[in-house]
Amino acid sequence: MIRLFAALLIPPEIGRGLQARQVGIEGARWRPLEALHVTLRFFGDIREDVARDLDAELLTVTRRPFEITLAGAGAFDDGDGIHAVWAGVAESPALRALAGACESAARRAGLKPDARNYRPHVTLAYLRRPDPTQVAAWIQANNLLKSPPIAVDRFGLYASFRTKDGSHYRLEAEYPLDQASIA
C-alpha cells in the first residue's frame, strides 16, 4: 500500500513568504517549505497495482497552463476542534477543472469518489488543542494575505509518509500541462 495525493507544489519564493507567517500559535506544527502544496485530490492508501493504473489515468489529463493566487487565511473547525490553519486560494475555474480531472482519473482507476467538497488551500500548520484566541488573532493578522500569481504548468503525484515529526512527501510522477491542449 502507498498513500498518494495529487498536488501543486508551492514555488519556494512564494513559500518563503508563507513561512514568514508561521508564528503566533503556541504548539503549532508549522509545515516546512518543501511540504507546502495545494492538494488537487487525496487518494489515500492504495495498492501498488491501483497506483500504476492511477498514474496511467493521470497521464491522460489534458489542461492548459494557468495561474492561481493565494488569498486569505483560515482554520479548519472551530473552538476545541481547530486542527489546522491555512492560506486560501482565490477562486479559479481552471484549478477546479484540474481537480475535477484528477477526481475523474481516480474513478477510472477504480477509486471511490471523494465525498468532501473541494476547498483549495495550503496547510501551514497542524494544531492540537490550540488556544482559540491565538488562532483567531493569527487569522485576523493574515486574512489579507495575497500572493503574486503562481504559474501552474504541471502537477504531481506524491507519496505521503507519516513519521513522528509529521508527514513527509516524495514526488512519484509529474504531469506537465500542455500549451496546445483544450481545457
C-alpha positions, 0 to 999 in steps of 0.5 A: 500500500502507498498513500498518494495525493495529487498536488501543486507544489508551492514555488519556494519564493512564494513559500518563503513568504508563507513561512514568514507567517508561521508564528503566533500559535503556541504548539503549532506544527508549522509545515516546512517549505518543501511540504507546502502544496495545494492538494488537487485530490487525496487518494489515500492508501492504495495498492501498488497495482491501483497506483500504476493504473492511477498514474496511467489515468493521470497521464491522460489529463489534458489542461492548459497552463494557468495561474492561481493566487493565494488569498486569505487565511483560515482554520479548519473547525472551530473552538476545541476542534481547530486542527489546522490553519491555512492560506486560501486560494482565490477562486479559479475555474481552471484549478477546479477543472484540474481537480475535477480531472484528477477526481475523474482519473481516480474513478477510472482507476477504480477509486471511490469518489471523494465525498468532501467538497473541494476547498483549495488551500495550503496547510501551514500548520497542524494544531492540537488543542490550540488556544482559540484566541491565538488562532483567531488573532493569527487569522485576523493578522493574515486574512489579507494575505495575497500572493503574486500569481503562481504559474501552474504548468504541471502537477504531481503525484506524491507519496505521503509518509507519516513519521513522528515529526509529521508527514513527509512527501516524495514526488512519484510522477509529474504531469506537465500541462500542455500549451496546445491542449483544450481545457 
